[in-house]
Amino acid sequence: MILTQETPGRNVVGARKWGKIETIFGPYENVAFATDWARERIVDRMEKVNFSSGDFLLLAGDPVVIGIAFAAAAARNRGIVNCLKWDKQERSYYEVAVNMGGES
């Protein structure tokens, strides 16, 4: 599982049941003006952990980082992106599968 960006005050321990959490960006890294560098870092991290269609993105932090990570995951997995979404009411994560129109 890949956490897009650490967020101060956000506890993601509950997501560990989906696997080890690999973090791409620290809480204070700003990528707004360095998107090529951010994309390369995201793709490199996905390659390092052999990110596949069975893995999950834990989307947090900078919306630009989230968008790039989502696009990279979709490109890597023929359009399939699995995410974990926080449910405030239930106080737990649940799986959300998105098919961006690629092959299933």
PyMOL CGO cylinders between C-alpha atoms (Angstrom):
from pymol import cmd
from pymol.cgo import CYLINDER

trace = [
    CYLINDER, 0.00, 0.00, 0.00, 1.19, 3.48, -0.79, 0.3, 1, 1, 1, 1, 1, 1,
    CYLINDER, 1.19, 3.48, -0.79, 0.37, 6.56, 1.28, 0.3, 1, 1, 1, 1, 1, 1,
    CYLINDER, 0.37, 6.56, 1.28, 0.62, 9.55, -1.03, 0.3, 1, 1, 1, 1, 1, 1,
    CYLINDER, 0.62, 9.55, -1.03, 1.70, 12.03, 1.64, 0.3, 1, 1, 1, 1, 1, 1,
    CYLINDER, 1.70, 12.03, 1.64, 1.98, 12.04, 5.41, 0.3, 1, 1, 1, 1, 1, 1,
    CYLINDER, 1.98, 12.04, 5.41, -0.44, 14.49, 6.99, 0.3, 1, 1, 1, 1, 1, 1,
    CYLINDER, -0.44, 14.49, 6.99, 0.23, 15.91, 10.47, 0.3, 1, 1, 1, 1, 1, 1,
    CYLINDER, 0.23, 15.91, 10.47, -2.36, 14.69, 12.94, 0.3, 1, 1, 1, 1, 1, 1,
    CYLINDER, -2.36, 14.69, 12.94, -3.70, 11.91, 10.69, 0.3, 1, 1, 1, 1, 1, 1,
    CYLINDER, -3.70, 11.91, 10.69, -3.35, 8.44, 12.15, 0.3, 1, 1, 1, 1, 1, 1,
    CYLINDER, -3.35, 8.44, 12.15, -3.26, 5.81, 9.40, 0.3, 1, 1, 1, 1, 1, 1,
    CYLINDER, -3.26, 5.81, 9.40, -2.52, 2.80, 11.61, 0.3, 1, 1, 1, 1, 1, 1,
    CYLINDER, -2.52, 2.80, 11.61, -5.94, 1.31, 10.79, 0.3, 1, 1, 1, 1, 1, 1,
    CYLINDER, -5.94, 1.31, 10.79, -4.90, 0.97, 7.15, 0.3, 1, 1, 1, 1, 1, 1,
    CYLINDER, -4.90, 0.97, 7.15, -2.14, -1.50, 8.04, 0.3, 1, 1, 1, 1, 1, 1,
    CYLINDER, -2.14, -1.50, 8.04, -4.56, -4.40, 7.72, 0.3, 1, 1, 1, 1, 1, 1,
    CYLINDER, -4.56, -4.40, 7.72, -4.18, -3.91, 3.94, 0.3, 1, 1, 1, 1, 1, 1,
    CYLINDER, -4.18, -3.91, 3.94, -0.41, -4.24, 4.15, 0.3, 1, 1, 1, 1, 1, 1,
    CYLINDER, -0.41, -4.24, 4.15, 2.77, -2.37, 4.94, 0.3, 1, 1, 1, 1, 1, 1,
    CYLINDER, 2.77, -2.37, 4.94, 2.45, 1.38, 4.41, 0.3, 1, 1, 1, 1, 1, 1,
    CYLINDER, 2.45, 1.38, 4.41, 5.04, 2.91, 2.07, 0.3, 1, 1, 1, 1, 1, 1,
    CYLINDER, 5.04, 2.91, 2.07, 5.01, 6.71, 2.12, 0.3, 1, 1, 1, 1, 1, 1,
    CYLINDER, 5.01, 6.71, 2.12, 5.95, 8.77, -0.93, 0.3, 1, 1, 1, 1, 1, 1,
    CYLINDER, 5.95, 8.77, -0.93, 6.14, 12.31, 0.47, 0.3, 1, 1, 1, 1, 1, 1,
    CYLINDER, 6.14, 12.31, 0.47, 6.71, 13.72, 3.92, 0.3, 1, 1, 1, 1, 1, 1,
    CYLINDER, 6.71, 13.72, 3.92, 4.23, 16.12, 5.50, 0.3, 1, 1, 1, 1, 1, 1,
    CYLINDER, 4.23, 16.12, 5.50, 5.93, 19.35, 4.49, 0.3, 1, 1, 1, 1, 1, 1,
    CYLINDER, 5.93, 19.35, 4.49, 7.13, 18.55, 0.98, 0.3, 1, 1, 1, 1, 1, 1,
    CYLINDER, 7.13, 18.55, 0.98, 5.57, 20.88, -1.58, 0.3, 1, 1, 1, 1, 1, 1,
    CYLINDER, 5.57, 20.88, -1.58, 5.42, 19.59, -5.13, 0.3, 1, 1, 1, 1, 1, 1,
    CYLINDER, 5.42, 19.59, -5.13, 3.21, 22.26, -6.72, 0.3, 1, 1, 1, 1, 1, 1,
    CYLINDER, 3.21, 22.26, -6.72, 6.07, 23.70, -8.76, 0.3, 1, 1, 1, 1, 1, 1,
    CYLINDER, 6.07, 23.70, -8.76, 8.04, 20.49, -9.29, 0.3, 1, 1, 1, 1, 1, 1,
    CYLINDER, 8.04, 20.49, -9.29, 5.53, 18.12, -10.83, 0.3, 1, 1, 1, 1, 1, 1,
    CYLINDER, 5.53, 18.12, -10.83, 8.06, 16.31, -13.05, 0.3, 1, 1, 1, 1, 1, 1,
    CYLINDER, 8.06, 16.31, -13.05, 10.17, 15.49, -10.00, 0.3, 1, 1, 1, 1, 1, 1,
    CYLINDER, 10.17, 15.49, -10.00, 7.04, 14.42, -8.10, 0.3, 1, 1, 1, 1, 1, 1,
    CYLINDER, 7.04, 14.42, -8.10, 5.89, 12.15, -10.93, 0.3, 1, 1, 1, 1, 1, 1,
    CYLINDER, 5.89, 12.15, -10.93, 9.31, 10.52, -11.16, 0.3, 1, 1, 1, 1, 1, 1,
    CYLINDER, 9.31, 10.52, -11.16, 9.39, 9.93, -7.42, 0.3, 1, 1, 1, 1, 1, 1,
    CYLINDER, 9.39, 9.93, -7.42, 5.90, 8.40, -7.43, 0.3, 1, 1, 1, 1, 1, 1,
    CYLINDER, 5.90, 8.40, -7.43, 6.69, 6.11, -10.37, 0.3, 1, 1, 1, 1, 1, 1,
    CYLINDER, 6.69, 6.11, -10.37, 10.01, 5.09, -8.81, 0.3, 1, 1, 1, 1, 1, 1,
    CYLINDER, 10.01, 5.09, -8.81, 8.31, 4.24, -5.50, 0.3, 1, 1, 1, 1, 1, 1,
    CYLINDER, 8.31, 4.24, -5.50, 5.64, 2.18, -7.30, 0.3, 1, 1, 1, 1, 1, 1,
    CYLINDER, 5.64, 2.18, -7.30, 8.35, 0.27, -9.14, 0.3, 1, 1, 1, 1, 1, 1,
    CYLINDER, 8.35, 0.27, -9.14, 10.32, -0.26, -5.91, 0.3, 1, 1, 1, 1, 1, 1,
    CYLINDER, 10.32, -0.26, -5.91, 7.36, -1.89, -4.17, 0.3, 1, 1, 1, 1, 1, 1,
    CYLINDER, 7.36, -1.89, -4.17, 6.15, -3.63, -7.36, 0.3, 1, 1, 1, 1, 1, 1,
    CYLINDER, 6.15, -3.63, -7.36, 2.80, -1.84, -7.08, 0.3, 1, 1, 1, 1, 1, 1,
    CYLINDER, 2.80, -1.84, -7.08, 0.09, -3.85, -8.87, 0.3, 1, 1, 1, 1, 1, 1,
    CYLINDER, 0.09, -3.85, -8.87, -3.67, -3.94, -9.38, 0.3, 1, 1, 1, 1, 1, 1,
    CYLINDER, -3.67, -3.94, -9.38, -4.03, -5.78, -6.06, 0.3, 1, 1, 1, 1, 1, 1,
    CYLINDER, -4.03, -5.78, -6.06, -2.39, -2.96, -4.09, 0.3, 1, 1, 1, 1, 1, 1,
    CYLINDER, -2.39, -2.96, -4.09, -4.01, 0.12, -2.58, 0.3, 1, 1, 1, 1, 1, 1,
    CYLINDER, -4.01, 0.12, -2.58, -3.45, 3.85, -2.58, 0.3, 1, 1, 1, 1, 1, 1,
    CYLINDER, -3.45, 3.85, -2.58, -4.09, 5.66, 0.67, 0.3, 1, 1, 1, 1, 1, 1,
    CYLINDER, -4.09, 5.66, 0.67, -4.86, 9.13, -0.64, 0.3, 1, 1, 1, 1, 1, 1,
    CYLINDER, -4.86, 9.13, -0.64, -3.83, 11.95, 1.66, 0.3, 1, 1, 1, 1, 1, 1,
    CYLINDER, -3.83, 11.95, 1.66, -2.08, 15.29, 1.48, 0.3, 1, 1, 1, 1, 1, 1,
    CYLINDER, -2.08, 15.29, 1.48, -1.47, 17.59, -1.46, 0.3, 1, 1, 1, 1, 1, 1,
    CYLINDER, -1.47, 17.59, -1.46, -4.17, 17.21, -4.14, 0.3, 1, 1, 1, 1, 1, 1,
    CYLINDER, -4.17, 17.21, -4.14, -1.50, 17.45, -6.85, 0.3, 1, 1, 1, 1, 1, 1,
    CYLINDER, -1.50, 17.45, -6.85, 0.33, 14.48, -5.32, 0.3, 1, 1, 1, 1, 1, 1,
    CYLINDER, 0.33, 14.48, -5.32, -2.94, 12.56, -5.07, 0.3, 1, 1, 1, 1, 1, 1,
    CYLINDER, -2.94, 12.56, -5.07, -3.77, 13.25, -8.72, 0.3, 1, 1, 1, 1, 1, 1,
    CYLINDER, -3.77, 13.25, -8.72, -0.33, 12.23, -9.98, 0.3, 1, 1, 1, 1, 1, 1,
    CYLINDER, -0.33, 12.23, -9.98, -0.33, 9.05, -7.87, 0.3, 1, 1, 1, 1, 1, 1,
    CYLINDER, -0.33, 9.05, -7.87, -3.80, 8.10, -9.05, 0.3, 1, 1, 1, 1, 1, 1,
    CYLINDER, -3.80, 8.10, -9.05, -2.84, 8.63, -12.70, 0.3, 1, 1, 1, 1, 1, 1,
    CYLINDER, -2.84, 8.63, -12.70, 0.40, 6.66, -12.24, 0.3, 1, 1, 1, 1, 1, 1,
    CYLINDER, 0.40, 6.66, -12.24, -1.45, 3.77, -10.59, 0.3, 1, 1, 1, 1, 1, 1,
    CYLINDER, -1.45, 3.77, -10.59, -4.03, 3.72, -13.39, 0.3, 1, 1, 1, 1, 1, 1,
    CYLINDER, -4.03, 3.72, -13.39, -1.30, 3.71, -16.05, 0.3, 1, 1, 1, 1, 1, 1,
    CYLINDER, -1.30, 3.71, -16.05, 0.58, 0.95, -14.28, 0.3, 1, 1, 1, 1, 1, 1,
    CYLINDER, 0.58, 0.95, -14.28, -2.49, -1.25, -13.72, 0.3, 1, 1, 1, 1, 1, 1,
    CYLINDER, -2.49, -1.25, -13.72, -4.41, -1.00, -17.01, 0.3, 1, 1, 1, 1, 1, 1,
    CYLINDER, -4.41, -1.00, -17.01, -6.85, 1.53, -15.55, 0.3, 1, 1, 1, 1, 1, 1,
    CYLINDER, -6.85, 1.53, -15.55, -7.52, -0.23, -12.24, 0.3, 1, 1, 1, 1, 1, 1,
    CYLINDER, -7.52, -0.23, -12.24, -6.93, 1.77, -9.06, 0.3, 1, 1, 1, 1, 1, 1,
    CYLINDER, -6.93, 1.77, -9.06, -7.75, 0.48, -5.59, 0.3, 1, 1, 1, 1, 1, 1,
    CYLINDER, -7.75, 0.48, -5.59, -8.03, 3.11, -2.87, 0.3, 1, 1, 1, 1, 1, 1,
    CYLINDER, -8.03, 3.11, -2.87, -8.76, 3.15, 0.81, 0.3, 1, 1, 1, 1, 1, 1,
    CYLINDER, -8.76, 3.15, 0.81, -11.39, 5.66, 1.92, 0.3, 1, 1, 1, 1, 1, 1,
    CYLINDER, -11.39, 5.66, 1.92, -11.88, 6.79, 5.49, 0.3, 1, 1, 1, 1, 1, 1,
    CYLINDER, -11.88, 6.79, 5.49, -15.42, 6.54, 6.82, 0.3, 1, 1, 1, 1, 1, 1,
    CYLINDER, -15.42, 6.54, 6.82, -15.82, 9.14, 9.59, 0.3, 1, 1, 1, 1, 1, 1,
    CYLINDER, -15.82, 9.14, 9.59, -19.01, 7.60, 10.91, 0.3, 1, 1, 1, 1, 1, 1,
    CYLINDER, -19.01, 7.60, 10.91, -17.68, 4.04, 11.13, 0.3, 1, 1, 1, 1, 1, 1,
    CYLINDER, -17.68, 4.04, 11.13, -14.18, 5.26, 11.99, 0.3, 1, 1, 1, 1, 1, 1,
    CYLINDER, -14.18, 5.26, 11.99, -12.57, 2.78, 9.64, 0.3, 1, 1, 1, 1, 1, 1,
    CYLINDER, -12.57, 2.78, 9.64, -11.27, 2.41, 6.11, 0.3, 1, 1, 1, 1, 1, 1,
    CYLINDER, -11.27, 2.41, 6.11, -13.06, 0.65, 3.30, 0.3, 1, 1, 1, 1, 1, 1,
    CYLINDER, -13.06, 0.65, 3.30, -11.96, -0.34, -0.19, 0.3, 1, 1, 1, 1, 1, 1,
    CYLINDER, -11.96, -0.34, -0.19, -12.93, 1.60, -3.29, 0.3, 1, 1, 1, 1, 1, 1,
    CYLINDER, -12.93, 1.60, -3.29, -12.07, 0.12, -6.69, 0.3, 1, 1, 1, 1, 1, 1,
    CYLINDER, -12.07, 0.12, -6.69, -12.00, 2.44, -9.69, 0.3, 1, 1, 1, 1, 1, 1,
    CYLINDER, -12.00, 2.44, -9.69, -11.80, 1.30, -13.31, 0.3, 1, 1, 1, 1, 1, 1,
    CYLINDER, -11.80, 1.30, -13.31, -10.64, 4.18, -15.47, 0.3, 1, 1, 1, 1, 1, 1,
    CYLINDER, -10.64, 4.18, -15.47, -11.71, 2.34, -18.60, 0.3, 1, 1, 1, 1, 1, 1,
    CYLINDER, -11.71, 2.34, -18.60, -8.70, 0.14, -19.06, 0.3, 1, 1, 1, 1, 1, 1,
    CYLINDER, -8.70, 0.14, -19.06, -8.81, -3.59, -19.51, 0.3, 1, 1, 1, 1, 1, 1,
    CYLINDER, -8.81, -3.59, -19.51, -10.18, -5.55, -16.54, 0.3, 1, 1, 1, 1, 1, 1,
]
cmd.load_cgo(trace, "trace")
